[in-house]
């Protein structure tokens, strides 16, 4: 906190007039630009109030100092997963690079493995600077707010406390995963600073397309061709599912594009035993047009339609 005070009325009035511009400048700049010391965080808020008892204007600057151990950064890894593996779940392994605590110094950055109190801030993690009536408080530039500094730098990590490693990690993708889903693996992110805990690893799934199935949430969609006799007379046909072939009944007079539902043959809900449904859309395939026998049969079938199936469509269009 810093205060600007004056016992003279004209000075107080001057401060009243300058108050909006001062506050706007403080909001838009970093503290190191205002007071000349290196800080690690921006000003979080600026509050201005008038103390009516003393007629003093108090400007409060609140900032977040990174004192003490700091948690490591999280990692995001995009993983391509097969369509069926995402639906059924899969366990696999990945290799990635991440920063881990240096084994030689235990993450302290000191050759002896022990840190000493920062001589600049005397362990407080903060640095202060007085500029006239203003007193600024910020993160200590020497220890980064931790309050401790390394003795002699560790030769393996050069005083950083962390080293980059390549690690093989077991990953379990639960059943029902889809593109955009994330799996969290605790403590497999970057190492923390000053003895802080490591971050987490997040696996983001990117599902590969399937040659037959299309997915919408827990529902699976598939298109299945049928013949003209099957659509006209009805039939029982085999259709693909992720659990193997299933039999559905095609009723007589089935039209192209008609859909049939197979309950419980869709994708599972993650973390539950509920499964969605599979929707089978039938597409009528015409017979081979190059066969003369087919042409003769089609000519015999044409009168049975009793007229054009498109009759009356043009009448519905306004002119």
CORQUI-V587461 format. One record per backbone hydrogen bond with DSSP energy under -0.5 kcal/mol. NH is the residue of the N-H (numbers start at 0). CO is the residue of the C=O. If there is no record, write none. Layout:
NH;CO  NH;CO
This chain:
1;58  2;132  3;56  11;7  12;8  13;9  14;10  15;11  16;12  17;13  18;14  21;17  22;18  23;19  24;20  25;21  26;22  27;23  28;24  28;25  32;29  33;29  33;30  34;30  35;31  38;36  43;61  44;61  46;59  48;57  50;48  50;55  51;49  53;50  54;50  55;50  56;3  57;48  57;55  58;1  58;56  59;46  59;57  60;58  61;44  61;59  64;62  66;64  67;144  69;192  71;196  74;199  76;201  78;76  78;203  80;205  85;81  86;82  87;83  88;84  89;172  91;170  93;168  95;166  97;164  99;97  99;162  101;160  105;101  106;101  107;104  110;151  112;109  115;148  117;146  121;117  122;117  123;120  126;137  128;135  130;128  130;133  133;130  135;128  137;126  139;124  143;139  145;142  148;115  150;113  153;108  157;153  158;153  159;156  162;99  164;97  166;95  166;164  168;93  168;166  170;91  172;89  172;170  173;171  175;85  175;86  176;85  176;173  179;204  180;177  182;202  184;200  185;183  187;184  188;198  189;72  190;98  191;195  192;69  195;192  198;189  200;184  201;74  202;182  202;200  203;76  203;201  204;180  204;202  205;78  207;80  209;212  213;220  215;218  218;215  219;276  220;213  221;278  223;280  225;282  227;284  230;226  231;227  232;228  233;228  233;229  234;249  236;234  236;247  238;245  243;240  245;238  247;236  249;234  249;247  250;248  252;230  253;230  253;250  256;281  257;254  259;279  261;277  262;260  264;261  265;275  266;217  268;273  271;268  275;266  277;261  278;219  279;259  279;277  280;221  280;278  281;257  281;279  282;223  284;225  285;283  290;287  294;290  295;291  296;292  297;293  298;294  299;295  300;296  301;297  302;298  303;300  304;300  304;301  305;302  310;307  312;309  315;311  315;312  316;313  317;315
